């Protein structure tokens, strides 16, 4: 999974791993946008907004600078939305497995 972080959200993601080759990451995101997310914040960094590049899906979680907390909150909210839309849990698990750990493109 690739994260393209807006300038105003960069401080929240400074401890996240960076991709080794941003150009390749950008090309991969274009080829498979369902695994690419743009990230911003709202209400003076109180919430993190993940906007999926492949569809109109938005995941909003409470801000944290802790990578583990952001990851856990993101996946919990995405799973909740996934099941709310009556999508197959097995497909969610496949998406999560294929997404692997997140890296930022910037």
ChimeraX attribute file (.defattr): number of C-alpha atoms within 10 A of each C-alpha:
attribute: neighborCount
match mode: 1-to-1
recipient: residues
	/A:1	21
	/A:2	25
	/A:3	26
	/A:4	22
	/A:5	20
	/A:6	13
	/A:7	11
	/A:8	13
	/A:9	20
	/A:10	17
	/A:11	12
	/A:12	19
	/A:13	19
	/A:14	13
	/A:15	11
	/A:16	16
	/A:17	14
	/A:18	16
	/A:19	16
	/A:20	11
	/A:21	10
	/A:22	15
	/A:23	12
	/A:24	12
	/A:25	21
	/A:26	17
	/A:27	11
	/A:28	15
	/A:29	21
	/A:30	14
	/A:31	12
	/A:32	12
	/A:33	17
	/A:34	17
	/A:35	21
	/A:36	27
	/A:37	26
	/A:38	17
	/A:39	23
	/A:40	20
	/A:41	22
	/A:42	14
	/A:43	7
	/A:44	10
	/A:45	16
	/A:46	11
	/A:47	16
	/A:48	22
	/A:49	20
	/A:50	21
	/A:51	19
	/A:52	18
	/A:53	19
	/A:54	15
	/A:55	10
	/A:56	7
	/A:57	13
	/A:58	15
	/A:59	17
	/A:60	18
	/A:61	19
	/A:62	15
	/A:63	19
	/A:64	17
	/A:65	13
	/A:66	13
	/A:67	16
	/A:68	11
	/A:69	13
	/A:70	18
	/A:71	15
	/A:72	11
	/A:73	18
	/A:74	19
	/A:75	16
	/A:76	13
	/A:77	15
	/A:78	19
	/A:79	17
	/A:80	12
	/A:81	15
	/A:82	15
	/A:83	13
	/A:84	9
	/A:85	9
	/A:86	9
	/A:87	12
	/A:88	10
	/A:89	12
	/A:90	9
	/A:91	11
	/A:92	16
	/A:93	12
	/A:94	10
	/A:95	14
	/A:96	16
	/A:97	10
	/A:98	11
	/A:99	14
	/A:100	11
	/A:101	11
	/A:102	18
	/A:103	19
	/A:104	23
	/A:105	23
	/A:106	18
